[in-house]
């Protein structure tokens, strides 16, 4: 009988439908069978010798919770139950279907959105963890201890779900048994099979596996899902494409992301219209089909759209791709190509008055410490040649060494996003809040913009940044970001900007919370037009064990 290799992951959920992702060890039919009679089946599709299914679950009852099991079967045979695992210490995995909106369109329940980024796989139980307790493991333990208590309605993972360029010692031993690590790319992953190992290492963690089986998740990539500095500049891309190993790496990275993360982001109606998904499922082996798609996506930012929209009652989420959609020619650098930017704009402005909160998920923060913002604008001007060729070469080198590639490094895109936020947050039907949710920078903070008198939006606008979930936080990062937010740091940033004749941003902003350092998660609780924010940090308890402790909690509206 078929066996379960990875999963299940509960991905999309609305009032009556859901999707559940699984990997089996051979071709089979995957079935999700719910205790209340809801369920669904899907035949696996094949990529590079691996067998996956995204099972559509129908017949859920709004406002209810039901346990489910996963069955895998050959042909017409009744599938054998493969989940829950025998003797599992965790409660049954469940699907919570949100209640239907009220007659007036108002949200029937509050929506809890938990988010973070940057997660190294936790070491096996019993081994020393050099970076401290994993916030996802700790969240799983809290939910498992009291399944009826508060839990997220969706978990947003904002990039660096796996680290293709910073592998663990265990993975390096596995790689060394497979190939010679003295050949490029060395101890980094090289192909699709090695990417699958990263997902096994991360998602077979018992606590995380159970958490992802019972809490819906939405994801987006950042650079380490492929490689540090991915698409930082046209010069960087040219250098990488000249290496003999890069093509296999980038195609494998995009293929594995599509399989493991992107598919589950899409609602069932979009999946039904997705031509690539249909082609992969129809093929005996979808590898070549998916590989051709990945090659086109790498060659042309407009060939694929990784951004997507999700609605949770009257909460709208726009998850924005800030890696693969970039335009990198120095004379026309943009965070998003024209088609992607237009799509984001249309989704943000569609149907005003039908949502109370707009969440913009972008792995890279929009509002940074002022010193870093000005340094990135200065660097972008140098790389454009504003101070001559010698300064341009210096700027390119500095950009890569210092990761100067956030929204501020694409000044026109920064201003366009700022203008879109102001437009979406103004006028009749404006949402109560617009929150930009980000990670990447290995600390957490809250920043709030202000517009020139009379030009600001009606909505309250906030930059909410939270990372890492589980990663190192060197002392240099702590000191650097504290200084970046300081008055002295801001003054130094303006000197950088004046050197390259960079104009000031059209808005100002101030930090209103943080910086907080540690392995952590933020949670937004949204009900009607009210919003609350909580920051939880994973901490070791005296005498043994770990727990999530609240470091900050406040009302936003």
MORA-V148655 format. One record per residue. N is the residue number from 1. SS is DSSP state (A for helix, B for strand, O for the rest). NEAR is the number of other ideal C-beta (glycine too) atoms within 8 Angstrom. Layout:
# MORA-V148655
N,SS,NEAR
N,SS,NEAR
This chain:
# MORA-V148655
1,O,6
2,O,14
3,O,8
4,B,14
5,B,9
6,B,9
7,B,15
8,B,12
9,B,12
10,B,15
11,B,15
12,B,13
13,B,13
14,O,9
15,O,10
16,O,9
17,O,13
18,B,14
19,B,14
20,B,15
21,B,15
22,B,15
23,B,10
24,B,16
25,O,7
26,O,6
27,O,8
28,O,13
29,B,13
30,B,16
31,B,13
32,B,15
33,B,8
34,B,14
35,O,6
36,O,9
37,O,6
38,O,12
39,B,12
40,B,10
41,B,9
42,B,10
43,B,10
44,O,12
45,B,11
46,B,14
47,B,14
48,O,9
49,O,5
50,B,10
51,B,12
52,B,13
53,B,13
54,B,12
55,B,15
56,B,11
57,B,16
58,B,9
59,O,10
60,O,17
61,O,10
62,O,10
63,O,10
64,O,9
65,B,6
66,B,13
67,B,8
68,B,15
69,B,9
70,B,17
71,B,13
72,B,16
73,B,13
74,O,7
75,O,5
76,O,2
77,O,6
78,O,5
79,O,13
80,B,9
81,B,7
82,B,10
83,B,11
84,O,8
85,O,5
86,O,4
87,O,4
88,O,7
89,O,5
90,O,8
91,O,6
92,O,6
93,O,14
94,B,11
95,B,15
96,B,8
97,O,16
98,O,15
99,O,9
100,O,8
101,O,9
102,O,8
103,O,3
104,O,4
105,O,7
106,O,8
107,O,14
108,O,10
109,O,9
110,O,7
111,B,14
112,B,13
113,B,16
114,B,12
115,B,17
116,B,17
117,O,17
118,O,16
119,B,15
120,O,11
121,O,11
122,O,9
123,O,8
124,O,4
125,O,4
126,O,3
127,O,6
128,O,4
129,O,9
130,O,5
131,O,9
132,O,10
133,O,12
134,O,15
135,A,16
136,A,13
137,A,15
138,A,13
139,A,13
140,A,12
141,A,11
142,A,11
143,A,13
144,A,12
145,A,5
146,O,7
147,O,8
148,O,3
149,O,7
150,O,3
151,O,8
152,O,9
153,O,10
154,B,16
155,B,12
156,B,15
157,B,14
158,O,17
159,O,15
160,O,16
161,O,10
162,O,12
163,O,10
164,O,14
165,O,9
166,O,7
167,O,12
168,O,9
169,A,5
170,A,8
171,A,11
172,A,11
173,A,8
174,A,9
175,A,13
176,A,8
177,O,5
178,O,6
179,O,7
180,O,4
181,O,9
182,O,4
183,O,6
184,O,6
185,O,8
186,O,7
187,O,7
188,O,11
189,O,14
190,O,10
191,O,9
192,A,10
193,A,8
194,A,12
195,A,15
196,A,11
197,A,11
198,A,15
199,A,12
200,A,10
201,A,13
202,A,12
203,A,12
204,O,8
205,O,12
206,A,9
207,A,12
208,A,14
209,A,11
210,A,13
211,A,13
212,A,13
213,A,11
214,A,10
215,O,11
216,O,11
217,B,13
218,B,15
219,B,11
220,O,15
221,O,15
222,O,16
223,A,13
224,A,14
225,A,13
226,O,12
227,O,12
228,O,8
229,O,10
230,O,8
231,O,11
232,O,10
233,O,13
234,A,8
235,A,7
236,A,11
237,A,10
238,A,8
239,A,8
240,A,10
241,A,8
242,O,6
243,O,8
244,O,4
245,O,9
246,A,10
247,A,7
248,A,9
249,A,16
250,A,12
251,A,12
252,A,14
253,A,13
254,A,14
255,A,15
256,A,12
257,A,11
258,A,12
259,A,12
260,A,7
261,A,12
262,A,10
263,A,12
264,A,13
265,A,13
266,O,11
267,O,9
268,A,10
269,A,6
270,A,9
271,A,13
272,A,6
273,A,6
274,O,9
275,A,6
276,A,9
277,A,9
278,A,8
279,A,10
280,A,12
281,A,9
282,A,5
283,O,11
284,O,3
285,O,7
286,O,12
287,A,9
288,A,8
289,A,11
290,A,14
291,A,10
292,A,8
293,A,12
294,A,13
295,A,9
296,A,10
297,A,11
298,A,9
299,A,6
300,O,6
301,A,9
302,A,7
303,A,7
304,O,7
305,O,9
306,O,10
307,O,12
308,B,10
309,B,9
310,B,12
311,B,8
312,B,11
313,O,10
314,O,12
315,B,14
316,B,14
317,B,14
318,B,13
319,B,14
320,B,11
321,O,13
322,O,12
323,O,12
324,O,12
325,O,13
326,O,14
327,B,9
328,O,9
329,O,7
330,A,10
331,A,5
332,A,6
333,O,14
334,B,12
335,O,10
336,O,14
337,O,11
338,A,8
339,A,8
340,A,14
341,A,12
342,A,8
343,A,10
344,A,13
345,A,9
346,A,8
347,A,10
348,A,11
349,A,9
350,O,6
351,O,5
352,O,9
353,O,6
354,O,7
355,O,11
356,O,11
357,B,16
358,B,14
359,B,13
360,B,14
361,B,15
362,B,14
363,O,15
364,O,11
365,O,13
366,O,12
367,O,9
368,O,12
369,O,10
370,A,11
371,A,14
372,A,13
373,A,13
374,A,15
375,A,12
376,A,14
377,A,15
378,A,13
379,A,14
380,A,16
381,A,13
382,A,15
383,A,12
384,O,10
385,O,10
386,O,8
387,O,9
388,O,6
389,A,6
390,A,6
391,A,11
392,A,13
393,A,8
394,A,9
395,A,13
396,A,11
397,A,8
398,A,11
399,A,14
400,A,11
401,A,6
402,A,8
403,O,8
404,O,12
405,O,10
406,O,11
407,A,14
408,A,13
409,A,13
410,O,12
411,A,10
412,A,8
413,A,13
414,A,13
415,A,10
416,A,9
417,A,12
418,A,13
419,A,9
420,A,12
421,A,13
422,A,12
423,A,9
424,A,14
425,O,13
426,O,9
427,O,6
428,O,5
429,O,6
430,O,12
431,O,12
432,O,11
433,B,15
434,B,16
435,B,14
436,B,14
437,B,15
438,B,17
439,O,16
440,O,16
441,O,10
442,O,11
443,O,14
444,B,12
445,B,12
446,B,12
447,B,12
448,B,11
449,B,11
450,B,8
451,B,10
452,O,7
453,O,4
454,O,4
455,O,6
456,O,7
457,O,13
458,O,6
459,O,13
460,B,9
461,B,12
462,B,12
463,B,15
464,B,13
465,B,15
466,O,15
467,O,16
468,O,14
469,O,15
470,B,17
471,O,13
472,O,8
473,O,11
474,O,6
475,A,5
476,A,6
477,A,11
478,A,12
479,A,8
480,A,8
481,A,12
482,A,9
483,A,10
484,A,12
485,A,13
486,O,9
487,A,5
488,A,7
489,A,13
490,A,12
491,A,8
492,A,9
493,A,14
494,A,9
495,A,8
496,A,13
497,A,13
498,A,8
499,A,8
500,O,12
501,O,7
502,O,13
503,O,4
504,O,5
505,O,8
506,O,8
507,B,9
508,B,6
509,B,10
510,B,7
511,B,11
512,B,6
513,B,9
514,B,9
515,B,11
516,B,13
517,O,9
518,O,10
519,O,13
520,B,17
521,B,14
522,B,15
523,B,13
524,B,14
525,B,11
526,B,14
527,B,8
528,O,7
529,O,7
530,B,9
531,B,14
532,B,10
533,B,15
534,B,10
535,B,16
536,B,14
537,B,12
538,B,16
539,B,11
540,B,7
541,O,8
542,O,3
543,O,4
544,O,3
545,O,6
546,B,10
547,B,10
548,B,12
549,B,7
550,B,8
551,B,9
552,B,10
553,B,7
554,B,7
555,B,7
556,O,9
557,O,8
